[in-house]
Amino acid sequence: MNTQLIICLAISVMVIAGYIWNKLSVGTVGYLGIVLFLITGCISPKDVLGNIGNANLIMISSMFIISEGFKRTQAIRLVADTVRKISKGSMTMVMLGFTLASVIAATFTGSAVAAFCIVAPIVTATCEEMNISVSKAIFSVGLTCIAACGIIPVGGSLSMLAELNGYVAANGYEQYTLAVMDLFKSRGLSLVALIIYSTFLGFRFAPEKPVVATTDSDDLSKRVAHHEKLNSTRETIAIVVFCLVTLLLVFNTQLNALLTSAGIQALASWEIAFIGAVILVATGVLSSKEACGSIPIDLCLMVVGGLCMGTALANTGAGDLIGGAIANVATKLGNPYLIGAVFYLIPFLLTQVMQNRTVMAVFAPIAILACKSMGVDCTGPLMLVASACCTAFMTPMATPTVPLVMGIGGYDMSSNLKQSLLPALILSVVNIFWIMTVYPL
């Protein structure tokens, strides 16, 4: 283990401790970590600038602006009132609606951030309409948006399938090329478990009220009453922009296929959200000051800090070091379920502090090569690695979605971890036993 890696791990522990300590704002802790990683050489200035301009960060900022505009319309109240009437006051029915909406959004957008930004305004408005603390509901919504990605074979899951087959081909094990339905067959049961947990159990383990002051959507929805009512033209623009951006994000794959076939440059998800935010400001739905005020700066700083930590861990070889140790352990284990547990649990834990694509890029080839050396089918271990890398919800460093959930729900790191333990255990058990049974070595 080299000195740079030891320094990187020490700083990472300090940053995590800073979040748990909760005496400094999350943005301050995140940026202190960036400074320490930078001056110790764990990351370069180019890495920092790249993470500040991360596509997810731009999408988050843009979607908060779009959500702020939408919340000033009567449409959001109509949606919330409809949910209230259908549910007849039942928290379980409300959560079922939120969960199904989150699954649909995550499936078609292929992005946890995009899915959450679409669903969150409706959740916060509905909670306010029904006099429910948003802290009771928002964790389960965020959990569903994160863990439901890449299961049903449309949108983002097809991209993941292509990426995994690329690793298989690159490592000369083409006889085990994945089929289109393999992701669904391997992770379908975990989707069922996720829906059941989020609908019936998740809100029961959530705090009754925010643990820390909320700074985002819940707060924004309460501020709507202090603004002048939008005129009919601007109200229409706000509704159309929100609905159009949502549809374009949901059908982004199909849209880009049409644009490409017509010789037009494809639009990334962040570009769609950014254009929508600009339209709201340009048409006067929001002033420049109001648009900037709707962006959760402290949480954005926290997201950048998490991205930089992941970059530092990747740069210093933490993933490769752990991956090599896993391959050695896996080849010595005789029980296929224990082998599966190794290939799931270590990437799952590492994804809580590193970007999931980075973890997958490290562990997918390791899983393939380990199976190749044992002369066994690599499908099960590869599916476990993919499942683990798509289930990062325990810490604010895991994915940009988690800081948003924490900010809206008013969670500190301790309360977020407490809510994460049971679903993490359930999903781990379901994934390991189901995948290794359906795809035995």
N, C-alpha and C positions, 0 to 999 in steps of 0.2 A: 504494500500500500504506500503510494508516494505522498510526499509532504503536502502537495497541492490538494490532493483528495482529502487528507485529514483536516486541512484548514476549511475546505468546502463543507465537510460534514459538521464541523464544529459551528460554523456560521449558521448552517441550516437548523441545527438544534437550538441555537440562540434565538433565531427568528420564530421558530415554533413556540419556544418558551415565552417570547414576547407576546404572541397572540393569546396564549393561555393566561399570562399574567394580567392582561387586560387593563393596564394602567396607562398605556399610550394608545392613541387612535390606531386603527388597523392600517391606515395609510402611512402613518409615521413609521410603524414597525416594518412595513413592506419596503419603504424607501431607505431605511437604515440598513436593511439587509442588502439592498442594491449597492449602496455605498461600500459596504464591507466586501462584497463579492468583487466589486470593481477595483478597489485599491489593493486587494490581495491577488489580483490577476486571474481570479476564477472565471470572470467574464470580461469581455472587451467593451469599449465604448460603443462599437458597432452593434454588439449584442443588446446593449441597453436601448439604443435608439430603435433597433428592430422590434423590440418588445413593446416600447411605447407606441409604435405605429402598428401594433398587432391588429389583424383584421377583426378578431373578436372584440377588442376594445373599442374599435370604431363602431362596430355593430351595436354594442351595448349602449354607447353614448347616443347614437342615432335613434335607437328604439326607445330610450327613455324620453327623448324629445317627442317622438311620435305618440307615445303613450300619454304624455302630458296633454298633447293636443286632443287626443281622443277622449280623455277624461273630462274635458270641458264641454263635451256634447251631451245631448239627452240620450243618445244611443246607448252609452255605457250604463246609464241608469235603467234603461229599458231591458237590457240583457240581464242585469243584476236582479231586477224585479221579476223577470221571467223565471230565472233559476230559483228564486225564493218561492214563487207560486208552485212550481213543479215539485220542488223538494218538500213542500208543506212543513217546513221547519226542521226536517230531519237532517242532522249533520252527516249521516252516512250517505244519504241521497245526494247532498251537496258535494261530498268528496268523490262520489262515483262520477258525477258530471265533470268535476275538475280533472279526475284521473283519466277518464276517457278522452277528454279534450287534449290533455298533455301527451297521451300516447299517440294520438292522431298527428299532433303538431310535430312531435319528435320523429315519427315515422317518415313523414313527407318532407320535412326540412332537412333531416339528417344531422341537425345541429342542436345540441342541448341549449345553447345560448339563445338561438333564434326561437326555439320552441318556448322557452321560458319567457322571453320578452313578449311573445304573442299572448300567452295565457295569463301572465301576471296581472295586467291591468284589470281583466275581467274578474280574477280572483279577489283582488283588493276591493274592488267596487262592490262585489257580491257580499263579501264579509262585512263591509260597512253597512250595506242595505239590511243585512240580517242581524246586525249588532253582534257579530262574531269577531273575536280577536284574530287578526290575520296571522298571528303567531301560531295558532292552532292548525292552520291549513297549509301554509306556504312551504314548509319543509317537504311534505309529501308530494306537493306539486313539483318542486325542484328535483326531488329524488326520481320521480317518474320521467321527467324531461331528460334527465341524464341517463338513467338505466334502460330506457325504452329505445334508445337510438341503436340502429344497426341490427335489428332483429327481423322485422318484416322486410322481405326482399324488394324494396323500392327505394328510390332516392339514394341516401348516403350509404345504406347497407351494401348496395351494389358496388360502390366505390371501394368499400372495405374489402369486399370479396375479391375484387381485382387486385388490391394491394396484397392480400394474403396469398393468392395464386402466384403473384410475382415473386414472393419469397420462396414458394415451393419450387418454381421453375429455376430460380437463381441458384438453388441448392441441389439441383439435379434429382428431384424426387417427384417427377411429374405423374407417376402412377397414382399418386394420391391428390391430384388436382381437385379442388372443391367444386361442388355443384351449386347451382343457384339457390336451392332450398336448404343447403347445409346450415347456414346461419340461423334460419328459422327452426329447423329440426333440433338444433343443439341448444338454442336459447329460448324456444317457445315456452317451455315450462317455467322458466324464470320470469317471463313476461306475465304469465298467469299469477305467479306468486307475488310479483310486484303490484299488480292491480289489486289483488286481495289485501295486501298489506296497506297500500296507500288509501284504500277505500274504508277498510274496517278498523285498522289498528293505528296507523301513523298519527292521526290527530289526538289519539288518547295518550300518547307519550310526549306530546308537544307542550311547551309551557303555556299556562293560561293567559299570560300577558308578556310583552317584550321584556327580555332580560336587560337589554341595553336600549338606549334611545334609538328609534327607527329614523332612517334618513332618506328613504327612497319612496317606492311606489305608495306605501300606506300613507306616508306623510303627504305625498303629492296629492292623493285623492282627497285628503281632508282640506287641502288648500284650495280646491276648486271653487268652493262656495265663496271665497273671498275675491274672486275675479268677476268682472262683468260678463254677462251672458253673451255668447257669440251670436253675431247676426246670422241670418239663414244661409248666406253665401259661405261664410267661413265655417259654419257648422257642417255644411255639406262637404267642403274641402277636407276638413279634419276626418270625417267619417270615411270618405272615399280613399284618402291617403292611407289610413290604417288598414282598411279592408283590402286595398290593392297591394300594399306592401306585404300583408299576410299571405295573400294568394300567390304573389310572385315568389315569396320565400318557400311556400309549400310546394310549388311546382317549378322550382328553380332548375331542376335537371331537364325537364321537358322544354322550358323556355330557352335554355341555353342550346339545346339541340336544334330548335327552330332558328335561333339567331345564327348559329354556326352554319347551318345548311343554307342560309340566305347570305352568307358571306359577311355577317356582322359579328363584331366582337362579343363574346359571352359576358354576362353580368355576374359578378360575384355577389354573394349574399350581403356583404357589407356595403357594396355599392348601391344595392337596392334600398337598403335602410337609410343610407346617407342621403340619397336623392330625395327620399320621402321627407326626411327631416328638413332639408333645405327648402323644399316646397312649402312646408308649414310656416317657416320664417318669412319667406319671400312673399307669401300671400297675406301675411299679417295675422294668421291664427295665433301665433306666438311672437312676442318681440324677441330681439336678440338676447336681451337680459333674461327674459323668462326661459328661453331655450337653454341658455347656459346654466341657469339656476336649477333646471330639472335634471342635470347630469350629476350623478353621485360621485363627486371628485375623490372623496376619501376611499370609496370602494374601488374606483378605477386605479388609484395608486396601489391598493392592495393586490389587484389583479396583476399589474405590472411587476410587483414584487414577487408574486408567485411564479410568473413566467420566467423571471430572471433566475430564481432559485432552480427551476427545472433545467434551464440552460446551463447553469453552473455545474449541476450534478452530471449533466450529459458531457460537458466539456472536460471534466476531471476524471471521467471514466467510471463513475459509480455504477452505472447500469451494466457495463461490460464485466466489472469485477464480480458483481452479484450474480450475473447471468452465467459466468463460467463456473461459479460454485454450485449453482443449481444444476447445471448439466452433469457435473460430477456426482452429485447426490442422486439425481434421477436414475442414472444408469446403474446405480448400486441397489436400488429399491426393487423388490420383487412384486409387491402388490400394486396392481394398476391404479387403484383408487388413491394410494399414497403418492404415486407418480403424478397423477392428475392434480392432487392437492398442492404439490410443490409448484407445478406449472401455473396454477391459478393464484394461490395465496401470495407468493412473492411479487409477481407483477401487480396484483391488486393493491398490496401495501405500498409498493414503489410508485404506483400511479397517483397516490395521494399527495406526493410531493414533486412529481415530474409530469411533464406533458404526456398524455396517453399515446400520441403518435411516436414520441421518442421511445417510450417503454416498449411499444409493439415492435418498433424497428430493431430493438436490441433482442427481445425475447422470442419473437417469431422464428428467426433463423436458428436460435439456440434450440428451440423445441424441435424443429425439423431435423437438425443435425444430430440431436440426442436420439431421436427415434430412428434415424437412418443408421446410426451406429449400433442400435439394438436390433435393427431389421424388423421394425414394427410400423404399423399404420400411424402416421403423424396427425391425422385429422382431429382426434380427440384432444391431444395436448395443444394443438394449434387453435382449436375452438375455445379452449380454456384460457389461453393467453389473450385472445381477442375479447372474450367476455370480461376478463379481469380488467383489461385496459379501457373498457367502455363503462366501467362501474366505479367512477371516482367521485365520491360525494362526502367523504368524511372530514376533509380539511379545506380551508380556503385556498390552499395551494393546488388543490386537485384539478379544478377546472374553473374558468371564469364565472360559471353559473353559481358556484357555491357562495362567493362573496355577495352576489346579488340576493340570494336566498337569505343569507345572514342579515343583510342590511334591511330588507323588507320585513323579515320576521322579528328583527330585534334580538337575534341570537349572538351570544359570544361564542368563542371556540369550544368552551366546555359544554354548553347546551347543544351545540351542533353535533359534537361527538357523542353525547348521550343519546340523541335521537338516531344516530347513525349505526350504533352497535347492533341492534336487533335486525334491521334490514340487511346489514352486512353479513351477519351470521346466516340468515335465511337464504340470501342469494348465493352465498358461498357453498352451503350444503346442497342446495338444489342444483347449482351448476356442476359441481364436482361429481355428484352421484349420477345425475341424469346424463351428462355428456359422456362420461366414461362407461356408462351402460349402453347408450345408443351407439357410441363410436369406440368400441373396445380396442385395446392394443393388439 
